[in-house]
Amino acid sequence: MSDAPNDDIVVRLDRIYTRGGDLGETSLGDGHRVAKHNVRVTAYGTVDELNAALGVARLHSVGTPADEWLVRIQNDLFDVGADLCVPPPPEDDERHRSRLRVSPEQVQWLEDRIDEVNGTLPPLTSFVVPGGTPLSAFLHVARTICRRAERDAVALAATEPMTPEVITYLNRLSDLLFVLARAANGDGGETTWKPGASRS
């Protein structure tokens, strides 16, 4: 998949409210109506929540190397949501090739960034306690939402067809958010779990 935008995808949001969801249903990207608690809707809803959490994190990443990456990730999460909101048609269906789907290249980009950041961090000997700088704290919040999005995508895959790269992308993204959160705390700014430290 090219890094260039897909010019065939046109999104029009002329009206903000339609009254179409007042009875607890919503439309998928292919027009099918489903309940708002449908597992597919839950999955892309959690991805939307993740994107919003990253928007908050970016309030604290301005001027850091992570900011440009987070901008790209936020855009890619719209790709993930677009993928999730349209059930894949059969592979012999022409629509199968024309829909926006998460690509292996997007996953590879995350893996390359993980290796780049993790190579600068000291080895861990215990679990990291979320917190530290505001950027690190908000990245940890986003990481936990990302893990939930991954679980929601796995639940969807157990019942309906979906693009497998979506699960892989979310898995790698949570790992990247973890190492970015560690990096945001800098040298000596990290607190780790001390098992049983408060027991009498």
C-alpha positions in Angstrom: 0.0 0.0 0.0 1.3 3.4 -1.0 1.8 6.2 1.5 -0.1 8.5 -0.9 -3.7 9.2 0.1 -6.4 7.2 -1.6 -8.2 9.7 -3.9 -11.1 7.4 -4.4 -12.2 7.7 -0.8 -14.6 10.7 -0.3 -16.1 11.5 3.1 -18.9 13.9 3.2 -20.2 15.1 6.6 -22.7 17.7 5.5 -25.1 16.9 8.4 -24.1 16.2 12.0 -27.3 14.7 13.1 -29.6 12.4 11.0 -31.9 10.9 13.6 -31.1 7.6 12.1 -29.6 6.3 15.3 -32.4 7.3 17.7 -33.7 3.7 18.0 -30.4 2.2 18.9 -29.2 1.3 15.4 -26.4 2.6 13.2 -25.2 2.1 9.6 -21.9 0.3 8.8 -19.7 1.6 6.0 -21.5 -0.6 3.5 -24.9 0.6 4.4 -26.1 -2.3 6.5 -28.0 -1.4 9.7 -26.9 -3.0 12.9 -27.4 -2.4 16.7 -25.1 0.1 18.3 -23.9 -2.6 20.6 -22.9 -4.8 17.7 -19.4 -6.2 18.2 -18.1 -4.5 15.0 -19.4 -1.1 16.1 -17.8 -1.7 19.5 -14.5 -2.4 17.9 -14.3 0.7 15.7 -15.8 2.8 18.5 -12.9 1.8 20.8 -10.5 2.7 18.0 -12.1 6.2 17.9 -11.7 6.5 21.7 -8.0 5.6 21.2 -7.6 8.3 18.6 -9.1 10.9 20.9 -6.8 9.8 23.8 -3.8 10.3 21.4 -5.1 13.7 20.7 -4.9 14.5 24.4 -1.4 13.0 24.6 -0.3 15.3 21.7 -1.0 18.3 23.9 2.2 17.3 25.6 4.2 16.0 22.7 4.6 19.2 20.7 8.2 19.8 19.9 9.2 16.2 20.6 10.2 13.5 18.1 7.1 11.5 19.0 4.7 14.2 17.8 5.1 13.6 14.1 4.7 9.8 14.7 1.5 10.4 16.7 0.1 12.5 13.9 0.7 9.7 11.5 -0.8 7.1 13.9 -3.9 9.2 14.4 -4.4 9.2 10.6 -3.8 5.5 10.4 -6.3 4.9 13.1 -8.9 6.4 10.7 -7.8 3.7 8.2 -8.3 1.1 11.0 -11.8 2.4 11.7 -12.7 2.5 8.0 -11.5 -1.1 7.7 -13.5 -2.3 10.7 -16.7 -0.5 9.7 -17.0 -2.4 6.4 -17.2 -6.2 6.6 -14.9 -7.7 4.0 -16.7 -9.2 0.9 -15.6 -12.4 -0.6 -12.1 -12.2 -2.2 -13.6 -12.8 -5.7 -15.8 -9.8 -5.2 -14.5 -6.7 -7.0 -15.3 -4.6 -3.9 -12.7 -6.6 -2.0 -9.8 -4.9 -3.8 -11.3 -1.4 -3.8 -11.9 -1.0 -0.1 -9.5 0.7 2.3 -7.8 -2.0 4.4 -4.9 -2.0 6.9 -1.7 -3.1 5.2 1.3 -5.1 6.3 3.4 -1.9 5.5 1.6 0.0 8.2 2.4 -2.8 10.7 6.0 -2.8 9.6 6.3 1.0 10.1 5.2 0.4 13.8 7.7 -2.4 14.2 10.5 -0.2 12.9 9.6 2.6 15.3 9.4 0.2 18.2 12.9 -1.1 17.5 14.2 2.5 17.1 12.9 3.6 20.5 13.4 0.5 22.4 17.1 0.4 21.4 17.6 3.6 23.4 15.9 2.4 26.7 17.4 0.6 29.6 16.3 -3.1 30.1 13.3 -3.6 32.3 13.5 -5.8 35.5 9.9 -5.2 36.6 6.6 -3.8 35.4 6.4 0.0 34.8 4.0 2.0 37.0 2.1 4.3 34.7 2.8 8.0 35.3 5.8 10.4 35.3 5.6 13.2 32.8 2.2 14.3 31.4 3.1 12.9 28.0 4.1 9.5 29.5 1.0 9.3 31.6 -1.3 10.0 28.7 0.5 7.6 26.4 -0.1 4.9 29.1 -3.8 5.8 29.0 -3.8 5.5 25.3 -1.9 2.2 25.5 -4.6 0.6 27.7 -7.3 1.8 25.4 -5.3 0.3 22.5 -5.2 -3.1 24.3 -9.0 -2.9 24.7 -9.4 -2.1 21.0 -7.3 -5.1 20.2 -9.5 -7.3 22.5 -12.6 -6.0 20.8 -11.1 -6.7 17.3 -10.3 -10.3 18.4 -13.8 -10.7 19.6 -15.1 -9.5 16.2 -12.7 -11.9 14.4 -14.2 -14.8 16.4 -17.6 -14.2 14.9 -17.2 -12.3 11.6 -14.7 -11.9 8.8 -12.2 -9.1 9.2 -8.8 -8.0 8.0 -6.2 -9.8 10.1 -3.8 -6.9 9.9 -6.1 -4.9 12.1 -5.4 -7.0 15.1 -1.6 -7.1 14.3 -1.6 -3.3 13.9 -3.3 -2.7 17.2 -1.0 -5.2 19.0 2.1 -3.4 17.6 0.7 0.0 18.3 0.2 -0.8 22.0 3.8 -1.9 22.1 5.0 1.4 20.5 2.9 3.5 22.9 4.5 1.6 25.8 8.1 2.3 24.7 7.2 5.9 23.8 5.8 6.3 27.3 9.0 5.0 28.8 11.1 7.3 26.6 8.9 10.3 27.6 10.0 9.9 31.2 13.7 10.2 30.3 16.6 9.0 32.4 15.6 8.1 36.0 12.0 9.2 35.6 10.5 5.8 35.6 8.9 4.0 38.6 8.7 0.2 38.5 6.5 -2.2 40.5 8.0 -3.5 43.7 6.0 -6.7 44.5 4.6 -6.7 48.0 6.3 -3.5 49.0 3.3 -2.3 51.1 2.6 -5.6 52.8 3.1 -5.7 56.6 
